[in-house]
Amino acid sequence: MVEFVRSGLTRTNLAHSWELATPDLRSAVTKKQWLRGELPFAPFPVKGLESARFDIVGNSPRKVLIELFLVPELKSGYTPTRYELTLERKGVKDPWKVSYFLPYGPPGMYTAQK
């Protein structure tokens, strides 16, 4: 999870983040698009992972659901953001990979205000 956030969300090592993602997460874009930074989630200037917080929402031997709270770099114009992230692996000896990663938006958050 940490390596995926460091490499993909901050867009610092896109080839590495491609390898840490499952085909489900990568399916929205080609590898060429991914390597250009056209990932299926927006970049986020993480201040440092020391300030990140997470909660494990659910887990099984092959899947972990995580809520991740990230703090942006100072004066970046971004606000602290909560992400939903799913880690999966094919078997108990296989590496964990990210299969879902998006910022959390509660129902109605983006509804037009009257």
Buried (B, 14 or more C-beta within 10 A) or exposed (E): BEEBBBBBBBBEBBEBBBEBBBEEBBEEBEEEEBBEEEBBBEEBBBBEBEEBEBEEEEEEEEBBBBBBBBBBEEEEEBEEBBBBBBBBBEEEEEEBBBBBBEEEEEEEEEEEEE
